Amino acid sequence: MLGSVRAASEQLMEQIDIRTGNLFKTPSIVTKIMEVARMRHRFRIGDIINLTHGNRSTLKFHLRKLVESRKLIRRGQGAGIYYEILI
């Protein structure tokens, strides 16, 4: 039981960090990605590159981490891949 409470509290703290833009735990690029996700709800990697002026491989790395942590969902295949927010 303690493990599930700890996991839930860690997940909540991550959500708070992303929403408040806490730069001590969340990289600024992740905050920008989540802002775009909230604005658009559905977006592609090209949208993120144009709006943040970030490096493609860095953005892909952070998108993959956001998908793994279940904050975003990845849909489609190949050039048709797009992301949607889950929070």
PDB file of N, CA, C and O in Angstrom:
ATOM      1  N   MET A   1       0.819  -1.191   0.000  1.00  0.00           N
ATOM      2  CA  MET A   1       0.000   0.000   0.000  1.00  0.00           C
ATOM      3  C   MET A   1       0.863   1.255   0.000  1.00  0.00           C
ATOM      4  O   MET A   1       0.572   2.217  -0.710  1.00  0.00           O
ATOM      5  N   LEU A   2       1.922   1.239   0.796  1.00  0.00           N
ATOM      6  CA  LEU A   2       2.805   2.394   0.871  1.00  0.00           C
ATOM      7  C   LEU A   2       3.458   2.672  -0.487  1.00  0.00           C
ATOM      8  O   LEU A   2       3.661   3.829  -0.856  1.00  0.00           O
ATOM      9  N   GLY A   3       3.780   1.624  -1.216  1.00  0.00           N
ATOM     10  CA  GLY A   3       4.375   1.792  -2.542  1.00  0.00           C
ATOM     11  C   GLY A   3       3.442   2.476  -3.516  1.00  0.00           C
ATOM     12  O   GLY A   3       3.870   3.331  -4.291  1.00  0.00           O
ATOM     13  N   SER A   4       2.170   2.109  -3.484  1.00  0.00           N
ATOM     14  CA  SER A   4       1.211   2.736  -4.397  1.00  0.00           C
ATOM     15  C   SER A   4       0.947   4.184  -4.003  1.00  0.00           C
ATOM     16  O   SER A   4       0.742   5.025  -4.878  1.00  0.00           O
ATOM     17  N   VAL A   5       0.946   4.496  -2.711  1.00  0.00           N
ATOM     18  CA  VAL A   5       0.787   5.880  -2.264  1.00  0.00           C
ATOM     19  C   VAL A   5       2.000   6.704  -2.689  1.00  0.00           C
ATOM     20  O   VAL A   5       1.854   7.842  -3.136  1.00  0.00           O
ATOM     21  N   ARG A   6       3.183   6.138  -2.552  1.00  0.00           N
ATOM     22  CA  ARG A   6       4.404   6.826  -2.961  1.00  0.00           C
ATOM     23  C   ARG A   6       4.394   7.085  -4.468  1.00  0.00           C
ATOM     24  O   ARG A   6       4.732   8.184  -4.908  1.00  0.00           O
ATOM     25  N   ALA A   7       4.013   6.095  -5.251  1.00  0.00           N
ATOM     26  CA  ALA A   7       3.961   6.258  -6.710  1.00  0.00           C
ATOM     27  C   ALA A   7       2.950   7.328  -7.103  1.00  0.00           C
ATOM     28  O   ALA A   7       3.209   8.138  -7.993  1.00  0.00           O
ATOM     29  N   ALA A   8       1.801   7.331  -6.440  1.00  0.00           N
ATOM     30  CA  ALA A   8       0.778   8.335  -6.733  1.00  0.00           C
ATOM     31  C   ALA A   8       1.266   9.735  -6.371  1.00  0.00           C
ATOM     32  O   ALA A   8       1.011  10.687  -7.110  1.00  0.00           O
ATOM     33  N   SER A   9       1.958   9.870  -5.254  1.00  0.00           N
ATOM     34  CA  SER A   9       2.454  11.188  -4.855  1.00  0.00           C
ATOM     35  C   SER A   9       3.555  11.674  -5.793  1.00  0.00           C
ATOM     36  O   SER A   9       3.627  12.865  -6.094  1.00  0.00           O
ATOM     37  N   GLU A  10       4.417  10.759  -6.261  1.00  0.00           N
ATOM     38  CA  GLU A  10       5.451  11.146  -7.215  1.00  0.00           C
ATOM     39  C   GLU A  10       4.828  11.594  -8.535  1.00  0.00           C
ATOM     40  O   GLU A  10       5.284  12.572  -9.128  1.00  0.00           O
ATOM     41  N   GLN A  11       3.806  10.902  -8.999  1.00  0.00           N
ATOM     42  CA  GLN A  11       3.138  11.272 -10.232  1.00  0.00           C
ATOM     43  C   GLN A  11       2.466  12.639 -10.080  1.00  0.00           C
ATOM     44  O   GLN A  11       2.517  13.459 -10.997  1.00  0.00           O
ATOM     45  N   LEU A  12       1.850  12.882  -8.950  1.00  0.00           N
ATOM     46  CA  LEU A  12       1.212  14.173  -8.695  1.00  0.00           C
ATOM     47  C   LEU A  12       2.254  15.294  -8.675  1.00  0.00           C
ATOM     48  O   LEU A  12       2.016  16.369  -9.224  1.00  0.00           O
ATOM     49  N   MET A  13       3.392  15.050  -8.052  1.00  0.00           N
ATOM     50  CA  MET A  13       4.454  16.067  -8.004  1.00  0.00           C
ATOM     51  C   MET A  13       4.972  16.377  -9.406  1.00  0.00           C
ATOM     52  O   MET A  13       5.259  17.536  -9.706  1.00  0.00           O
ATOM     53  N   GLU A  14       5.098  15.375 -10.269  1.00  0.00           N
ATOM     54  CA  GLU A  14       5.518  15.600 -11.649  1.00  0.00           C
ATOM     55  C   GLU A  14       4.506  16.471 -12.380  1.00  0.00           C
ATOM     56  O   GLU A  14       4.881  17.382 -13.118  1.00  0.00           O
ATOM     57  N   GLN A  15       3.225  16.191 -12.175  1.00  0.00           N
ATOM     58  CA  GLN A  15       2.189  16.984 -12.818  1.00  0.00           C
ATOM     59  C   GLN A  15       2.223  18.423 -12.336  1.00  0.00           C
ATOM     60  O   GLN A  15       2.056  19.350 -13.129  1.00  0.00           O
ATOM     61  N   ILE A  16       2.436  18.614 -11.050  1.00  0.00           N
ATOM     62  CA  ILE A  16       2.528  19.968 -10.495  1.00  0.00           C
ATOM     63  C   ILE A  16       3.743  20.682 -11.067  1.00  0.00           C
ATOM     64  O   ILE A  16       3.657  21.856 -11.427  1.00  0.00           O
ATOM     65  N   ASP A  17       4.877  19.987 -11.155  1.00  0.00           N
ATOM     66  CA  ASP A  17       6.090  20.585 -11.712  1.00  0.00           C
ATOM     67  C   ASP A  17       5.879  21.028 -13.147  1.00  0.00           C
ATOM     68  O   ASP A  17       6.310  22.118 -13.523  1.00  0.00           O
ATOM     69  N   ILE A  18       5.224  20.207 -13.956  1.00  0.00           N
ATOM     70  CA  ILE A  18       5.000  20.540 -15.356  1.00  0.00           C
ATOM     71  C   ILE A  18       4.039  21.711 -15.478  1.00  0.00           C
ATOM     72  O   ILE A  18       4.266  22.620 -16.277  1.00  0.00           O
ATOM     73  N   ARG A  19       2.983  21.699 -14.703  1.00  0.00           N
ATOM     74  CA  ARG A  19       1.979  22.764 -14.810  1.00  0.00           C
ATOM     75  C   ARG A  19       2.478  24.090 -14.279  1.00  0.00           C
ATOM     76  O   ARG A  19       2.112  25.136 -14.816  1.00  0.00           O
ATOM     77  N   THR A  20       3.304  24.084 -13.241  1.00  0.00           N
ATOM     78  CA  THR A  20       3.793  25.338 -12.677  1.00  0.00           C
ATOM     79  C   THR A  20       5.088  25.790 -13.315  1.00  0.00           C
ATOM     80  O   THR A  20       5.533  26.915 -13.087  1.00  0.00           O
ATOM     81  N   GLY A  21       5.694  24.935 -14.106  1.00  0.00           N
ATOM     82  CA  GLY A  21       6.948  25.311 -14.764  1.00  0.00           C
ATOM     83  C   GLY A  21       8.136  25.299 -13.823  1.00  0.00           C
ATOM     84  O   GLY A  21       9.064  26.089 -13.996  1.00  0.00           O
ATOM     85  N   ASN A  22       8.129  24.431 -12.843  1.00  0.00           N
ATOM     86  CA  ASN A  22       9.238  24.329 -11.911  1.00  0.00           C
ATOM     87  C   ASN A  22      10.481  23.882 -12.675  1.00  0.00           C
ATOM     88  O   ASN A  22      10.579  22.728 -13.093  1.00  0.00           O
ATOM     89  N   LEU A  23      11.426  24.796 -12.854  1.00  0.00           N
ATOM     90  CA  LEU A  23      12.604  24.504 -13.666  1.00  0.00           C
ATOM     91  C   LEU A  23      13.646  23.678 -12.932  1.00  0.00           C
ATOM     92  O   LEU A  23      14.627  23.246 -13.537  1.00  0.00           O
ATOM     93  N   PHE A  24      13.451  23.450 -11.629  1.00  0.00           N
ATOM     94  CA  PHE A  24      14.418  22.668 -10.897  1.00  0.00           C
ATOM     95  C   PHE A  24      14.294  21.182 -11.182  1.00  0.00           C
ATOM     96  O   PHE A  24      15.282  20.452 -11.097  1.00  0.00           O
ATOM     97  N   LYS A  25      13.091  20.721 -11.519  1.00  0.00           N
ATOM     98  CA  LYS A  25      12.885  19.306 -11.778  1.00  0.00           C
ATOM     99  C   LYS A  25      12.516  19.027 -13.229  1.00  0.00           C
ATOM    100  O   LYS A  25      12.853  17.966 -13.755  1.00  0.00           O
ATOM    101  N   THR A  26      11.835  19.953 -13.882  1.00  0.00           N
ATOM    102  CA  THR A  26      11.367  19.742 -15.231  1.00  0.00           C
ATOM    103  C   THR A  26      12.150  20.639 -16.187  1.00  0.00           C
ATOM    104  O   THR A  26      12.179  21.855 -16.000  1.00  0.00           O
ATOM    105  N   PRO A  27      12.789  20.060 -17.211  1.00  0.00           N
ATOM    106  CA  PRO A  27      13.493  20.895 -18.184  1.00  0.00           C
ATOM    107  C   PRO A  27      12.517  21.862 -18.861  1.00  0.00           C
ATOM    108  O   PRO A  27      11.348  21.532 -19.062  1.00  0.00           O
ATOM    109  N   SER A  28      12.997  23.037 -19.204  1.00  0.00           N
ATOM    110  CA  SER A  28      12.125  24.057 -19.798  1.00  0.00           C
ATOM    111  C   SER A  28      11.509  23.581 -21.107  1.00  0.00           C
ATOM    112  O   SER A  28      10.392  23.974 -21.442  1.00  0.00           O
ATOM    113  N   ILE A  29      12.217  22.747 -21.846  1.00  0.00           N
ATOM    114  CA  ILE A  29      11.685  22.260 -23.124  1.00  0.00           C
ATOM    115  C   ILE A  29      10.458  21.382 -22.886  1.00  0.00           C
ATOM    116  O   ILE A  29       9.528  21.388 -23.692  1.00  0.00           O
ATOM    117  N   VAL A  30      10.447  20.633 -21.794  1.00  0.00           N
ATOM    118  CA  VAL A  30       9.291  19.796 -21.454  1.00  0.00           C
ATOM    119  C   VAL A  30       8.101  20.685 -21.108  1.00  0.00           C
ATOM    120  O   VAL A  30       6.968  20.387 -21.487  1.00  0.00           O
ATOM    121  N   THR A  31       8.359  21.770 -20.393  1.00  0.00           N
ATOM    122  CA  THR A  31       7.296  22.712 -20.065  1.00  0.00           C
ATOM    123  C   THR A  31       6.707  23.301 -21.335  1.00  0.00           C
ATOM    124  O   THR A  31       5.490  23.449 -21.446  1.00  0.00           O
ATOM    125  N   LYS A  32       7.564  23.641 -22.298  1.00  0.00           N
ATOM    126  CA  LYS A  32       7.089  24.194 -23.573  1.00  0.00           C
ATOM    127  C   LYS A  32       6.276  23.159 -24.350  1.00  0.00           C
ATOM    128  O   LYS A  32       5.248  23.488 -24.941  1.00  0.00           O
ATOM    129  N   ILE A  33       6.735  21.916 -24.346  1.00  0.00           N
ATOM    130  CA  ILE A  33       6.000  20.852 -25.042  1.00  0.00           C
ATOM    131  C   ILE A  33       4.610  20.704 -24.443  1.00  0.00           C
ATOM    132  O   ILE A  33       3.630  20.585 -25.178  1.00  0.00           O
ATOM    133  N   MET A  34       4.512  20.708 -23.111  1.00  0.00           N
ATOM    134  CA  MET A  34       3.226  20.544 -22.460  1.00  0.00           C
ATOM    135  C   MET A  34       2.322  21.757 -22.689  1.00  0.00           C
ATOM    136  O   MET A  34       1.102  21.604 -22.759  1.00  0.00           O
ATOM    137  N   GLU A  35       2.889  22.944 -22.804  1.00  0.00           N
ATOM    138  CA  GLU A  35       2.090  24.127 -23.131  1.00  0.00           C
ATOM    139  C   GLU A  35       1.482  23.991 -24.527  1.00  0.00           C
ATOM    140  O   GLU A  35       0.308  24.301 -24.735  1.00  0.00           O
ATOM    141  N   VAL A  36       2.292  23.526 -25.481  1.00  0.00           N
ATOM    142  CA  VAL A  36       1.788  23.304 -26.842  1.00  0.00           C
ATOM    143  C   VAL A  36       0.707  22.227 -26.822  1.00  0.00           C
ATOM    144  O   VAL A  36      -0.310  22.352 -27.504  1.00  0.00           O
ATOM    145  N   ALA A  37       0.922  21.182 -26.049  1.00  0.00           N
ATOM    146  CA  ALA A  37      -0.059  20.097 -25.962  1.00  0.00           C
ATOM    147  C   ALA A  37      -1.389  20.606 -25.414  1.00  0.00           C
ATOM    148  O   ALA A  37      -2.450  20.202 -25.892  1.00  0.00           O
ATOM    149  N   ARG A  38      -1.341  21.487 -24.418  1.00  0.00           N
ATOM    150  CA  ARG A  38      -2.570  22.031 -23.860  1.00  0.00           C
ATOM    151  C   ARG A  38      -3.267  22.964 -24.852  1.00  0.00           C
ATOM    152  O   ARG A  38      -4.496  23.008 -24.903  1.00  0.00           O
ATOM    153  N   MET A  39      -2.491  23.706 -25.638  1.00  0.00           N
ATOM    154  CA  MET A  39      -3.070  24.628 -26.620  1.00  0.00           C
ATOM    155  C   MET A  39      -3.718  23.884 -27.784  1.00  0.00           C
ATOM    156  O   MET A  39      -4.818  24.223 -28.219  1.00  0.00           O
ATOM    157  N   ARG A  40      -3.017  22.864 -28.283  1.00  0.00           N
ATOM    158  CA  ARG A  40      -3.444  22.212 -29.524  1.00  0.00           C
ATOM    159  C   ARG A  40      -4.151  20.883 -29.322  1.00  0.00           C
ATOM    160  O   ARG A  40      -4.931  20.477 -30.183  1.00  0.00           O
ATOM    161  N   HIS A  41      -3.912  20.203 -28.236  1.00  0.00           N
ATOM    162  CA  HIS A  41      -4.482  18.884 -27.923  1.00  0.00           C
ATOM    163  C   HIS A  41      -3.984  17.785 -28.863  1.00  0.00           C
ATOM    164  O   HIS A  41      -3.843  16.640 -28.432  1.00  0.00           O
ATOM    165  N   ARG A  42      -3.717  18.094 -30.116  1.00  0.00           N
ATOM    166  CA  ARG A  42      -3.162  17.126 -31.069  1.00  0.00           C
ATOM    167  C   ARG A  42      -2.091  17.867 -31.870  1.00  0.00           C
ATOM    168  O   ARG A  42      -2.359  18.914 -32.460  1.00  0.00           O
ATOM    169  N   PHE A  43      -0.879  17.315 -31.885  1.00  0.00           N
ATOM    170  CA  PHE A  43       0.218  18.007 -32.556  1.00  0.00           C
ATOM    171  C   PHE A  43       1.232  17.006 -33.093  1.00  0.00           C
ATOM    172  O   PHE A  43       1.244  15.837 -32.706  1.00  0.00           O
ATOM    173  N   ARG A  44       2.069  17.485 -33.983  1.00  0.00           N
ATOM    174  CA  ARG A  44       3.134  16.679 -34.582  1.00  0.00           C
ATOM    175  C   ARG A  44       4.485  17.228 -34.135  1.00  0.00           C
ATOM    176  O   ARG A  44       4.559  18.320 -33.572  1.00  0.00           O
ATOM    177  N   ILE A  45       5.538  16.480 -34.382  1.00  0.00           N
ATOM    178  CA  ILE A  45       6.883  16.907 -34.010  1.00  0.00           C
ATOM    179  C   ILE A  45       7.243  18.217 -34.714  1.00  0.00           C
ATOM    180  O   ILE A  45       7.928  19.060 -34.135  1.00  0.00           O
ATOM    181  N   GLY A  46       6.791  18.393 -35.944  1.00  0.00           N
ATOM    182  CA  GLY A  46       7.067  19.627 -36.680  1.00  0.00           C
ATOM    183  C   GLY A  46       6.453  20.844 -36.022  1.00  0.00           C
ATOM    184  O   GLY A  46       7.040  21.926 -36.039  1.00  0.00           O
ATOM    185  N   ASP A  47       5.271  20.675 -35.440  1.00  0.00           N
ATOM    186  CA  ASP A  47       4.628  21.776 -34.718  1.00  0.00           C
ATOM    187  C   ASP A  47       5.480  22.205 -33.528  1.00  0.00           C
ATOM    188  O   ASP A  47       5.667  23.396 -33.281  1.00  0.00           O
ATOM    189  N   ILE A  48       5.986  21.229 -32.805  1.00  0.00           N
ATOM    190  CA  ILE A  48       6.813  21.510 -31.631  1.00  0.00           C
ATOM    191  C   ILE A  48       8.109  22.202 -32.048  1.00  0.00           C
ATOM    192  O   ILE A  48       8.544  23.154 -31.400  1.00  0.00           O
ATOM    193  N   ILE A  49       8.721  21.725 -33.123  1.00  0.00           N
ATOM    194  CA  ILE A  49       9.969  22.333 -33.607  1.00  0.00           C
ATOM    195  C   ILE A  49       9.731  23.795 -33.978  1.00  0.00           C
ATOM    196  O   ILE A  49      10.520  24.666 -33.610  1.00  0.00           O
ATOM    197  N   ASN A  50       8.651  24.065 -34.704  1.00  0.00           N
ATOM    198  CA  ASN A  50       8.361  25.433 -35.128  1.00  0.00           C
ATOM    199  C   ASN A  50       8.061  26.358 -33.955  1.00  0.00           C
ATOM    200  O   ASN A  50       8.466  27.521 -33.969  1.00  0.00           O
ATOM    201  N   LEU A  51       7.367  25.867 -32.955  1.00  0.00           N
ATOM    202  CA  LEU A  51       6.970  26.718 -31.840  1.00  0.00           C
ATOM    203  C   LEU A  51       8.048  26.893 -30.773  1.00  0.00           C
ATOM    204  O   LEU A  51       8.099  27.931 -30.114  1.00  0.00           O
ATOM    205  N   THR A  52       8.906  25.894 -30.595  1.00  0.00           N
ATOM    206  CA  THR A  52       9.922  25.976 -29.546  1.00  0.00           C
ATOM    207  C   THR A  52      11.318  26.271 -30.090  1.00  0.00           C
ATOM    208  O   THR A  52      12.200  26.680 -29.335  1.00  0.00           O
ATOM    209  N   HIS A  53      11.525  26.070 -31.383  1.00  0.00           N
ATOM    210  CA  HIS A  53      12.844  26.231 -32.017  1.00  0.00           C
ATOM    211  C   HIS A  53      13.878  25.299 -31.379  1.00  0.00           C
ATOM    212  O   HIS A  53      15.063  25.622 -31.307  1.00  0.00           O
ATOM    213  N   GLY A  54      13.409  24.143 -30.920  1.00  0.00           N
ATOM    214  CA  GLY A  54      14.282  23.174 -30.283  1.00  0.00           C
ATOM    215  C   GLY A  54      14.904  22.217 -31.292  1.00  0.00           C
ATOM    216  O   GLY A  54      14.490  22.147 -32.449  1.00  0.00           O
ATOM    217  N   ASN A  55      15.897  21.493 -30.830  1.00  0.00           N
ATOM    218  CA  ASN A  55      16.573  20.487 -31.631  1.00  0.00           C
ATOM    219  C   ASN A  55      15.654  19.272 -31.791  1.00  0.00           C
ATOM    220  O   ASN A  55      15.054  18.817 -30.817  1.00  0.00           O
ATOM    221  N   ARG A  56      15.543  18.748 -33.009  1.00  0.00           N
ATOM    222  CA  ARG A  56      14.627  17.647 -33.307  1.00  0.00           C
ATOM    223  C   ARG A  56      14.894  16.417 -32.441  1.00  0.00           C
ATOM    224  O   ARG A  56      13.962  15.836 -31.885  1.00  0.00           O
ATOM    225  N   SER A  57      16.155  16.019 -32.326  1.00  0.00           N
ATOM    226  CA  SER A  57      16.448  14.805 -31.559  1.00  0.00           C
ATOM    227  C   SER A  57      16.191  15.014 -30.066  1.00  0.00           C
ATOM    228  O   SER A  57      15.759  14.084 -29.385  1.00  0.00           O
ATOM    229  N   THR A  58      16.446  16.205 -29.549  1.00  0.00           N
ATOM    230  CA  THR A  58      16.159  16.503 -28.144  1.00  0.00           C
ATOM    231  C   THR A  58      14.658  16.460 -27.900  1.00  0.00           C
ATOM    232  O   THR A  58      14.199  15.899 -26.904  1.00  0.00           O
ATOM    233  N   LEU A  59      13.898  17.053 -28.809  1.00  0.00           N
ATOM    234  CA  LEU A  59      12.444  17.049 -28.675  1.00  0.00           C
ATOM    235  C   LEU A  59      11.889  15.633 -28.754  1.00  0.00           C
ATOM    236  O   LEU A  59      10.985  15.282 -27.996  1.00  0.00           O
ATOM    237  N   LYS A  60      12.418  14.814 -29.663  1.00  0.00           N
ATOM    238  CA  LYS A  60      11.959  13.430 -29.769  1.00  0.00           C
ATOM    239  C   LYS A  60      12.256  12.658 -28.484  1.00  0.00           C
ATOM    240  O   LYS A  60      11.442  11.849 -28.038  1.00  0.00           O
ATOM    241  N   PHE A  61      13.421  12.910 -27.894  1.00  0.00           N
ATOM    242  CA  PHE A  61      13.781  12.261 -26.637  1.00  0.00           C
ATOM    243  C   PHE A  61      12.767  12.609 -25.545  1.00  0.00           C
ATOM    244  O   PHE A  61      12.274  11.721 -24.849  1.00  0.00           O
ATOM    245  N   HIS A  62      12.458  13.896 -25.395  1.00  0.00           N
ATOM    246  CA  HIS A  62      11.528  14.322 -24.354  1.00  0.00           C
ATOM    247  C   HIS A  62      10.102  13.873 -24.662  1.00  0.00           C
ATOM    248  O   HIS A  62       9.356  13.544 -23.740  1.00  0.00           O
ATOM    249  N   LEU A  63       9.713  13.853 -25.912  1.00  0.00           N
ATOM    250  CA  LEU A  63       8.390  13.328 -26.270  1.00  0.00           C
ATOM    251  C   LEU A  63       8.282  11.856 -25.900  1.00  0.00           C
ATOM    252  O   LEU A  63       7.257  11.417 -25.379  1.00  0.00           O
ATOM    253  N   ARG A  64       9.338  11.095 -26.170  1.00  0.00           N
ATOM    254  CA  ARG A  64       9.342   9.674 -25.825  1.00  0.00           C
ATOM    255  C   ARG A  64       9.200   9.496 -24.311  1.00  0.00           C
ATOM    256  O   ARG A  64       8.465   8.620 -23.856  1.00  0.00           O
ATOM    257  N   LYS A  65       9.901  10.327 -23.529  1.00  0.00           N
ATOM    258  CA  LYS A  65       9.803  10.252 -22.068  1.00  0.00           C
ATOM    259  C   LYS A  65       8.408  10.633 -21.583  1.00  0.00           C
ATOM    260  O   LYS A  65       7.894  10.025 -20.644  1.00  0.00           O
ATOM    261  N   LEU A  66       7.792  11.628 -22.210  1.00  0.00           N
ATOM    262  CA  LEU A  66       6.436  12.019 -21.837  1.00  0.00           C
ATOM    263  C   LEU A  66       5.426  10.928 -22.179  1.00  0.00           C
ATOM    264  O   LEU A  66       4.448  10.739 -21.456  1.00  0.00           O
ATOM    265  N   VAL A  67       5.658  10.209 -23.275  1.00  0.00           N
ATOM    266  CA  VAL A  67       4.782   9.093 -23.640  1.00  0.00           C
ATOM    267  C   VAL A  67       4.969   7.951 -22.638  1.00  0.00           C
ATOM    268  O   VAL A  67       3.993   7.342 -22.198  1.00  0.00           O
ATOM    269  N   GLU A  68       6.224   7.663 -22.279  1.00  0.00           N
ATOM    270  CA  GLU A  68       6.495   6.597 -21.312  1.00  0.00           C
ATOM    271  C   GLU A  68       5.889   6.898 -19.940  1.00  0.00           C
ATOM    272  O   GLU A  68       5.448   5.989 -19.237  1.00  0.00           O
ATOM    273  N   SER A  69       5.871   8.179 -19.566  1.00  0.00           N
ATOM    274  CA  SER A  69       5.305   8.553 -18.267  1.00  0.00           C
ATOM    275  C   SER A  69       3.796   8.804 -18.340  1.00  0.00           C
ATOM    276  O   SER A  69       3.188   9.254 -17.369  1.00  0.00           O
ATOM    277  N   ARG A  70       3.204   8.514 -19.488  1.00  0.00           N
ATOM    278  CA  ARG A  70       1.756   8.580 -19.719  1.00  0.00           C
ATOM    279  C   ARG A  70       1.170   9.981 -19.576  1.00  0.00           C
ATOM    280  O   ARG A  70       0.035  10.147 -19.127  1.00  0.00           O
ATOM    281  N   LYS A  71       1.944  10.973 -19.958  1.00  0.00           N
ATOM    282  CA  LYS A  71       1.432  12.339 -20.004  1.00  0.00           C
ATOM    283  C   LYS A  71       0.942  12.666 -21.412  1.00  0.00           C
ATOM    284  O   LYS A  71       0.048  13.493 -21.596  1.00  0.00           O
ATOM    285  N   LEU A  72       1.540  12.004 -22.402  1.00  0.00           N
ATOM    286  CA  LEU A  72       1.132  12.136 -23.797  1.00  0.00           C
ATOM    287  C   LEU A  72       0.879  10.745 -24.355  1.00  0.00           C
ATOM    288  O   LEU A  72       1.388   9.753 -23.833  1.00  0.00           O
ATOM    289  N   ILE A  73       0.098  10.680 -25.408  1.00  0.00           N
ATOM    290  CA  ILE A  73      -0.104   9.422 -26.121  1.00  0.00           C
ATOM    291  C   ILE A  73       0.334   9.634 -27.564  1.00  0.00           C
ATOM    292  O   ILE A  73       0.048  10.668 -28.167  1.00  0.00           O
ATOM    293  N   ARG A  74       1.028   8.647 -28.104  1.00  0.00           N
ATOM    294  CA  ARG A  74       1.527   8.702 -29.470  1.00  0.00           C
ATOM    295  C   ARG A  74       0.596   7.876 -30.348  1.00  0.00           C
ATOM    296  O   ARG A  74       0.288   6.724 -30.042  1.00  0.00           O
ATOM    297  N   ARG A  75       0.152   8.489 -31.451  1.00  0.00           N
ATOM    298  CA  ARG A  75      -0.755   7.798 -32.366  1.00  0.00           C
ATOM    299  C   ARG A  75      -0.204   7.866 -33.778  1.00  0.00           C
ATOM    300  O   ARG A  75       0.574   8.759 -34.113  1.00  0.00           O
ATOM    301  N   GLY A  76      -0.614   6.914 -34.602  1.00  0.00           N
ATOM    302  CA  GLY A  76      -0.205   6.898 -35.997  1.00  0.00           C
ATOM    303  C   GLY A  76       1.107   6.163 -36.203  1.00  0.00           C
ATOM    304  O   GLY A  76       1.692   5.613 -35.270  1.00  0.00           O
ATOM    305  N   GLN A  77       1.558   6.169 -37.471  1.00  0.00           N
ATOM    306  CA  GLN A  77       2.802   5.494 -37.831  1.00  0.00           C
ATOM    307  C   GLN A  77       3.560   6.324 -38.845  1.00  0.00           C
ATOM    308  O   GLN A  77       2.971   7.098 -39.600  1.00  0.00           O
ATOM    309  N   GLY A  78       4.872   6.155 -38.856  1.00  0.00           N
ATOM    310  CA  GLY A  78       5.708   6.817 -39.850  1.00  0.00           C
ATOM    311  C   GLY A  78       5.553   8.326 -39.820  1.00  0.00           C
ATOM    312  O   GLY A  78       5.595   8.947 -38.757  1.00  0.00           O
ATOM    313  N   ALA A  79       5.372   8.915 -41.007  1.00  0.00           N
ATOM    314  CA  ALA A  79       5.243  10.368 -41.112  1.00  0.00           C
ATOM    315  C   ALA A  79       3.917  10.870 -40.545  1.00  0.00           C
ATOM    316  O   ALA A  79       3.747  12.073 -40.348  1.00  0.00           O
ATOM    317  N   GLY A  80       2.986   9.972 -40.282  1.00  0.00           N
ATOM    318  CA  GLY A  80       1.678  10.356 -39.759  1.00  0.00           C
ATOM    319  C   GLY A  80       1.576  10.367 -38.249  1.00  0.00           C
ATOM    320  O   GLY A  80       0.470  10.457 -37.715  1.00  0.00           O
ATOM    321  N   ILE A  81       2.692  10.277 -37.540  1.00  0.00           N
ATOM    322  CA  ILE A  81       2.668  10.236 -36.072  1.00  0.00           C
ATOM    323  C   ILE A  81       2.252  11.586 -35.521  1.00  0.00           C
ATOM    324  O   ILE A  81       2.737  12.629 -35.959  1.00  0.00           O
ATOM    325  N   TYR A  82       1.343  11.552 -34.550  1.00  0.00           N
ATOM    326  CA  TYR A  82       0.966  12.757 -33.829  1.00  0.00           C
ATOM    327  C   TYR A  82       0.800  12.398 -32.361  1.00  0.00           C
ATOM    328  O   TYR A  82       0.694  11.225 -32.002  1.00  0.00           O
ATOM    329  N   TYR A  83       0.781  13.411 -31.529  1.00  0.00           N
ATOM    330  CA  TYR A  83       0.722  13.219 -30.081  1.00  0.00           C
ATOM    331  C   TYR A  83      -0.531  13.903 -29.540  1.00  0.00           C
ATOM    332  O   TYR A  83      -0.993  14.905 -30.084  1.00  0.00           O
ATOM    333  N   GLU A  84      -1.066  13.346 -28.467  1.00  0.00           N
ATOM    334  CA  GLU A  84      -2.223  13.926 -27.787  1.00  0.00           C
ATOM    335  C   GLU A  84      -1.930  13.965 -26.296  1.00  0.00           C
ATOM    336  O   GLU A  84      -1.198  13.122 -25.777  1.00  0.00           O
ATOM    337  N   ILE A  85      -2.494  14.930 -25.622  1.00  0.00           N
ATOM    338  CA  ILE A  85      -2.277  15.081 -24.189  1.00  0.00           C
ATOM    339  C   ILE A  85      -3.224  14.147 -23.421  1.00  0.00           C
ATOM    340  O   ILE A  85      -4.362  13.925 -23.834  1.00  0.00           O
ATOM    341  N   LEU A  86      -2.737  13.611 -22.307  1.00  0.00           N
ATOM    342  CA  LEU A  86      -3.551  12.717 -21.465  1.00  0.00           C
ATOM    343  C   LEU A  86      -3.861  13.320 -20.110  1.00  0.00           C
ATOM    344  O   LEU A  86      -4.725  12.803 -19.402  1.00  0.00           O
ATOM    345  N   ILE A  87      -3.196  14.384 -19.727  1.00  0.00           N
ATOM    346  CA  ILE A  87      -3.384  14.972 -18.384  1.00  0.00           C
ATOM    347  C   ILE A  87      -4.659  15.758 -18.349  1.00  0.00           C
ATOM    348  O   ILE A  87      -5.002  16.331 -17.316  1.00  0.00           O
TER     349      ILE A  87
END
